[in-house]
């Protein structure tokens, strides 16, 4: 593999990714995938005629090794693991020991790096985020490489090309798992079922186990709740909806949502 992509850096990787992810959907799949492996076979050197059979064999070999999600397509992290040398694999710093499956943890990261509270992550804020991740992984990074990696990240994940990242962009970078609330029936009408669901929901977002939602716990709940009806929620949208929820639910005005306050808000009656 090294001979196919010698000395590939972040800029070269970005060029390959953008070329083969032709429809810009975040995956290389279908005909894009066949084209990628055809390209790989040509770069691997003079090994005879490039036939469809040889391309499919190469594809099967590498997909079995690198398609971690086993979905028959390559995500950007999977492609990076395949073709970037380890010392240039800037996407490795986004790999987590466990999946980011709670929007509360996601919102803690969002609030920390949206320093100017604009509701977006600017290139400078993204650079601070990338630098901190390299430090957490005990990897040195020069200022030049930091600029290069930040630029590549922005070009890959800034879907509307406005020079900043929104909530959905950062969620893609961090591979945030499916919305927790999708597993519940919003039309559940039985009181027992609603109480049972409410307990699961409240406990999920009450990460601190304090008996009240506060700070990023409120953020995470609002984000997931509103994305059920508004998938492309922005940071400014979230801030407005958070203020509305607190105004409506925070009866004692302490900036938190107590369990009984959320019950009143959602029309759930808990056992006395």
N, C-alpha and C positions, 0 to 999 in steps of 0.2 A: 504493500500500500504506500510505503514511503516513496517508492519510485514514481508513483502516479501523481503525488501531490507534494513534491519536495519543497521544503521551506515555505509552506503556505502560511500566510499571516491573516490577521483579522480582516483586512481589506480584501485580500484574495478570496477568503472564505465568503465574505459578503457578496462578492461578484458572482461566485458560483451559486450561492443560495438564490439570489434574485433572478439569475438566468433560468434556473430549473424550476423554481416555484413561480411559474409563469402567470398563474392566476392569482397570486398573492393571497392564498388562503391559509398560509402558515404550515403547509405540508408539501412534500414532494410525493406525488401519488400518480397512479395510472400511467398514462403516456409520458408524463414528466419523469417518472421513476425509470422507465425503460430508456428514455433519452439520457438520463444521468449515467446509468450503467454502460450504455453504449459509449458515452464520452469517456468513462473510466477505462474501458477496455482499450480504447485508442491510445490513452495516455500511458497505459501499462507497458507499451512498447511493441515492437514487431513480434507478434505471436501468431502470425497467420491471418487469414481472412476473418473479419468481424462478422460472424453469423448470428442470426436470431437465437439459435440454440445455445451458442456460447455466451451471449448476453444474458439469457435467462438463467444459465447455470451460475454465472457470476453473481447475478441478482439474488438467487436463492441462497448462495453461500454467505453473502454479506448481510442479507436481511435476517437470516437465522441468528447471526451473531450480534447485530446492532439494533434490530427493530425490537426494542425492549418492551414496548406496549403491544407487540404482536398484532398490529392492526393493518399490516400490509402497506404502510406508508411511512415516510421518514419525517419525524419532527426535527426542528432545528438543532436541538441538543443531541439527538441521535446522529445526525449528519456530522456535527462537530466532533463527536467521539470517533467517527469513522475516518475523517480525512484531516483533522487538525493535529499537528504534533502536540504532545501534552503541555509543553512550555508555552504554547500559543493558544491553548484551548481556554479562552476567556469565559466561555459559557459554563465551564466546570464549577465556577464559584457560585452558580445559581443552583447547583445540585444539593438537595437536602437529604439528610438521613431518613427523614420521614416526610410524607407529603404535607403541603400546606393546605389543611382541610378545614380551617376555621377562619371565617372572615374577620373575626376579632383580631387574630394575629396579623392578618393581612393589613387591617386598618392601623395597627400599631406601627407597622413599617411605613405606611402611607403618610401618617401624621408626622412621623419623625423626619422624613426627608422632604415633605412639602413645607420647607422652612418658612417661606413667605406667605403660607396659607392661601395661595392663589387657587387651589383646587386642581392644580396640575403639577407635574414634575418637570422642571426645566432641565436643559442640558447640564447646567452647573450642579443642580441638585442630584441628577442622575450620576454625575461624576463622583460626588461624595458617597453615594450609595455603593457604586462599584468599588471605590477605594476601600471602604469599610469591609466589603465582602472579601476582598483580597487579603486584608489584614486578619479577618476571622479565620481564613483558610491558611494563614501563615505563609502567604506567597508574596514575594516582593514584586512591585510593579513600578516601572519608571514613569515619570510624568508624561513622556512621549507616548508610551504604551497605554497609559490611562486615557489620554486624549483619543488615541486610535480606537480603543475598546468602547469608550463612551459613544464615539461617533458611529461605530458599527451597530451598537445596541439601539441607538436612536433611529438609524436608517432601517433597521430590521423591524422594530416594534412600533414605531410611530405611524400607525396605520393611516391617519388622515394627513400626514406630512405637514403638520403645523409647527414642528420644532419643539414639541413638548409631549409628555406622556399623560394620558388620562387614566382613570381607574381600570378600564378594560385592558389597556396596554400593559400596565404593571402586573395585572392578574395573569396575563399570558406569559410574561417573563418569569414569574414565580410559580407557574403551573398551579394556580389556585384550583382546588378541586370543585366539583359540582356544588351548586347552591344547596345548602343544607335543608332549606325549606321545601325543596321540590318533592321530598318524600312524603309530605303531609297533604291530605285532602283538605283543600281550603273550603270545600262545601260540606264538611262533616257537620251533621246536625245533632247527633246524639250527645247529650251533656257529658256522659262518661268518656266518650271518645275524644271530645274536645278538651276535657280536663287532662286526660292522659297525654295528648299531643302537646298541650300547653306546658306541662311539666318537663317534657323532653326538650322543647324549644327553649324554655327559660334556662334550664340547666346547661344547655349547649353554649348560650351566649354569656351566661354568668361565669366566665372563666375564673374570676377571682373568688368565686363561691362566697360572695359577701351578702347575697340575698337581694342585691339591687344591680341594675345595669348602669354603668357609668363610663364616661370617656369612650375609648375604642369599642367597648361592649355595645354601647348604644349605636355607634357607627356601623359595626358589623351587622347588627340586627336590622337597621334601616336599609343598609346596602342590599342585603339578601331579600328583605321584604319587598322593596321597591323594584328590584330587578325581576321579580316575578311578572310585573306588568310593564316595566320600562327597561329592556335589556341593556341599552347603551347609556347607562347612568353616568353622569360626569361628576367631578368633585364638587363644583358649585351646586349642582342639583342635590347632591347628598347633604351639603351644608344647610340648604333651604329646608329640605324634608326633615332633617334632624331637628331643626329649630321648631318646625310645626309639631313634630311628635312630642317634644319636650313641653311645648306650650299646652298641648292637649292632655298629656298624660301625667306630667310632673305636678301633682296636686299640691304637695308641700313645698314646691319651689326650691329643692335642694340640689338641683342639677343632675339628679339621678332618677332612674325609673325603678321604684320599688316593685316587688312582685305583685302586691295587691293593686298598685296603680296600673300595671300592664294588664292585669285581669279586667279591671274596669274598662280600659281602653279597648280590649278585644272582646268584651262581652262574655267573659268566661266566669262562671261561678265555681269557686273552689269550696271544698268542704270546710265548715267552720272548725 
